[in-house]
Amino acid sequence: MWLPRWVRKAPLMRFRGDMLGKIEDPRSDIVRPPLLSAWFGTLFGLLTIVAAVWAAMINSYDMTAALGFLGIVFTVAAAPQIIWRHEVRWNQKEIEGPAKMFGLTLGAARTEIAWSDIVRAGRTMTGYWYVESGDGRRVYWSYLCAGCDALWQALRGHCPTLQFDFHLPR
């Protein structure tokens, strides 16, 4: 179904696409992680914190500690994906994306690395893939990102001699 450009670019349409981790336009050279699981994790964490407050109000302190800890863990793990942009963009000159880890997930800092500066690719202990420049800067992304295959093809095309520390998906 054809929709005018202003409808396709409307915030609600973009939000719907972002929730499922879809690529806006296959030619846009952008990959993003799905936000649906991040929203569920964050909401579950916040609801668990509310349950902990309720448990404290009825003097069930052992349940308060357990629920409070669980709620904080879920919220801290899931919220950064919603708050910070974890999308990876690339063009003919460079790749740009999240540059730092925030605990076990990605942080807010971003960087750009020219294709010619990439010297290494690898995988973190938590399963994030990355490319690294000669000066130590990294761009991270998740295997859960929709459109990861397009990113791998771009990486192979722009850095054909790059050695990988892991087996590439086909």
C-alpha positions as CSV (number, residue, x, y, z in Angstrom):
1,M,0.0,0.0,0.0
2,W,1.4,3.4,-1.0
3,L,1.6,6.1,1.7
4,P,2.7,9.7,1.2
5,R,6.2,10.5,2.5
6,W,5.0,12.6,5.4
7,V,2.9,9.7,6.7
8,R,5.8,7.2,6.4
9,K,8.1,9.6,8.3
10,A,5.5,10.4,11.0
11,P,6.8,9.6,14.5
12,L,4.2,6.9,15.1
13,M,5.2,5.0,11.9
14,R,8.9,5.3,12.8
15,F,8.1,4.1,16.4
16,R,6.3,1.1,15.1
17,G,9.2,0.2,12.9
18,D,11.7,0.8,15.6
19,M,9.8,-1.5,18.0
20,L,10.4,-4.4,15.8
21,G,14.0,-3.5,14.8
22,K,13.1,-3.0,11.2
23,I,15.2,-1.1,8.8
24,E,13.5,2.1,7.7
25,D,14.7,1.7,4.1
26,P,16.8,-1.2,2.9
27,R,19.1,1.3,1.1
28,S,19.6,3.5,4.1
29,D,22.5,1.5,5.6
30,I,21.3,1.6,9.1
31,V,20.7,-1.3,11.5
32,R,19.0,-1.0,14.9
33,P,18.3,-3.4,17.7
34,P,14.6,-4.3,18.3
35,L,13.1,-2.1,20.9
36,L,10.1,-4.3,21.8
37,S,12.1,-6.6,24.1
38,A,13.7,-3.5,25.7
39,W,10.3,-1.9,26.4
40,F,9.0,-5.2,27.9
41,G,12.2,-5.5,30.1
42,T,12.0,-1.9,31.2
43,L,8.2,-2.1,32.0
44,F,8.7,-5.4,33.8
45,G,11.5,-3.8,35.9
46,L,9.4,-0.8,36.8
47,L,6.4,-2.9,37.7
48,T,8.6,-5.0,39.9
49,I,9.9,-1.9,41.7
50,V,6.3,-0.8,42.3
51,A,5.6,-4.3,43.7
52,A,8.6,-3.9,46.0
53,V,7.3,-0.6,47.3
54,W,3.9,-2.3,47.9
55,A,5.7,-5.1,49.7
56,A,7.4,-2.6,51.9
57,M,4.1,-0.9,52.7
58,I,2.7,-4.2,54.0
59,N,5.9,-4.9,56.1
60,S,7.2,-7.8,54.0
61,Y,10.8,-6.7,54.0
62,D,12.3,-9.9,52.6
63,M,10.1,-9.6,49.5
64,T,10.9,-5.9,49.3
65,A,14.6,-6.6,48.9
66,A,14.1,-9.4,46.4
67,L,11.6,-7.6,44.2
68,G,13.5,-4.3,44.5
69,F,16.8,-6.0,43.3
70,L,15.1,-7.8,40.5
71,G,13.3,-4.6,39.3
72,I,16.5,-2.6,39.4
73,V,18.4,-5.3,37.4
74,F,15.8,-5.5,34.7
75,T,15.4,-1.7,34.4
76,V,19.1,-1.0,34.3
77,A,19.7,-3.7,31.7
78,A,16.8,-2.8,29.4
79,A,16.4,1.0,29.6
80,P,19.7,2.0,27.9
81,Q,18.4,0.6,24.6
82,I,15.4,2.8,24.8
83,I,17.2,6.0,26.0
84,W,20.3,5.9,23.9
85,R,20.5,5.3,20.1
86,H,22.1,1.9,19.6
87,E,21.8,2.1,15.8
88,V,24.8,1.6,13.5
89,R,25.1,3.7,10.3
90,W,27.6,3.4,7.5
91,N,28.3,5.0,4.1
92,Q,31.1,4.7,1.6
93,K,33.6,6.5,3.9
94,E,32.9,5.3,7.4
95,I,30.9,3.3,10.0
96,E,29.3,5.1,13.0
97,G,27.7,3.7,16.1
98,P,27.9,3.0,19.9
99,A,31.5,3.3,21.1
100,K,31.5,2.3,24.7
101,M,30.1,-0.5,26.9
102,F,27.8,0.4,29.9
103,G,28.2,-2.6,32.2
104,L,26.9,-5.5,30.2
105,T,25.1,-3.4,27.5
106,L,26.0,-0.6,25.2
107,G,26.5,3.0,26.4
108,A,25.6,6.4,25.1
109,A,28.9,7.4,23.5
110,R,29.2,7.2,19.8
111,T,32.1,7.3,17.3
112,E,32.9,7.2,13.6
113,I,35.6,5.0,12.1
114,A,36.8,5.3,8.5
115,W,36.8,2.0,6.7
116,S,40.5,2.3,6.0
117,D,41.2,2.7,9.7
118,I,39.6,-0.6,10.8
119,V,42.3,-3.1,11.8
120,R,40.3,-5.7,13.8
121,A,36.9,-7.2,14.3
122,G,35.8,-9.2,17.3
123,R,33.1,-10.2,19.8
124,T,32.7,-9.2,23.4
125,M,32.0,-11.6,26.3
126,T,28.4,-10.4,26.3
127,G,27.9,-11.2,22.6
128,Y,28.2,-7.8,21.0
129,W,30.2,-7.6,17.8
130,Y,32.6,-4.7,17.1
131,V,35.1,-3.3,14.7
132,E,38.2,-1.6,16.1
133,S,40.5,1.2,14.6
134,G,44.2,1.4,15.0
135,D,43.9,3.9,17.8
136,G,41.6,1.7,19.8
137,R,38.2,3.2,19.0
138,R,35.4,0.7,18.6
139,V,31.9,0.5,17.1
140,Y,29.7,-2.1,18.7
141,W,26.4,-3.7,17.5
142,S,24.2,-6.6,18.5
143,Y,23.5,-9.8,16.5
144,L,19.8,-9.0,17.2
145,C,19.9,-6.0,14.9
146,A,17.6,-6.2,11.9
147,G,19.7,-5.9,8.8
148,C,22.9,-7.3,10.3
149,D,23.5,-9.2,7.1
150,A,23.7,-5.9,5.2
151,L,26.3,-4.6,7.7
152,W,28.4,-7.8,7.3
153,Q,28.3,-7.4,3.5
154,A,29.5,-3.8,3.8
155,L,32.2,-4.9,6.2
156,R,33.4,-7.6,3.8
157,G,33.2,-5.2,0.9
158,H,35.1,-2.3,2.5
159,C,37.6,-4.3,4.5
160,P,38.3,-7.5,2.4
161,T,41.7,-8.2,4.1
162,L,40.3,-7.9,7.7
163,Q,40.9,-10.9,9.9
164,F,38.0,-11.8,12.2
165,D,38.3,-13.3,15.7
166,F,35.1,-15.3,15.1
167,H,33.2,-17.1,12.4
168,L,31.1,-14.7,10.3
169,P,27.4,-15.5,9.7
170,R,26.6,-16.2,6.1
